[in-house]
Amino acid sequence: MNAGPHIPVMCDEVIAALAPRAGAIYIDGTFGAGGYSQALLEAADCTVWGIDRDPFAVAAGNELAKRYPGRLTILNGRYGDMANLLGDVGVEQIDGVALDLGVSSMQIDDPTRGFSFREDGPLDMRMGDGGDTAADVVNRMAEQELANIIYEFGEERASRRVAKAIVDLRTKTPFTRTGQLADVVRRVVRKSKDGIDPATRTFQALRIYVNDELGELEKGLEAAETLLGPGGRLAVVAFHSLEDKRVKSFLQARSGSAPRPSRHLPLQGEPAAAPTFRLLKRGALKPAPEEILLNPRSRSARLRCAERLESVSEGGRA
């Protein structure tokens, strides 16, 4: 992988939200280069379980674990499966979960992984080592379904034009390289006034679809709710609205702070379940201007954090 430095986004804010303490157990659900894990381990004499589906991240994490014998363990898998992964090693309750959503800097900076539209590489985009590649998707999927994916996951208004251009070209030359795909998108999507590359949204859409990132997020939030003990903390860093809206909606619903209909209207349906989380801050935290200057990739980051409440009575969420 690319040897450049990895900067964990909003690391100070994430650690402050998790409030690490001696003897506690934490999950770094999107281990990556281990930035949050190291910060937790340095902040308190705690234990961290790192989870990642990327075999390169797991290998690097196993090397890092040698610096923290008995305190850092890396599990190969998806963070949406964290309850099962931790259950397999005998851990049933934890004190904190950190999630840094989306693609990692190491993945996007390595052209051989196929995430980047700036450098040519194989059209892969898989965070793990199984399942369909982005090339499989663009070469086989029906035009309408491809357009729907690009629109839904990339919020690309020109999704139909992009899908048609892809289908027209693949009949002559199958897509195998990121450069091929980026060039086609740039031919049919106008460059925006903010200077964002026209291929950005299409590449985002395919990456999210290939890795089922939004489905993984929903499973991960529910798994964290299951594993966290009373007083346990959840800190989630999202980088685009599709992710952040889901985190916001989940925490609002679980904290009883979701928008309600008019107080003048009668209540409808079943009574709301008792809250399982308390918001540590209403709304999302944004990176400081100083961090954005040092790490421009942090500019779109949004951190939401909450504290697990006591288990509710039987019949509610536990």
Summary of the structure (lengths in Angstrom):
residues: 318
radius of gyration: 20.7
end to end distance: 40.7
largest distance: 62.0
contacts: 1002
relative contact order: 0.13
helix: 44%
strand: 14%
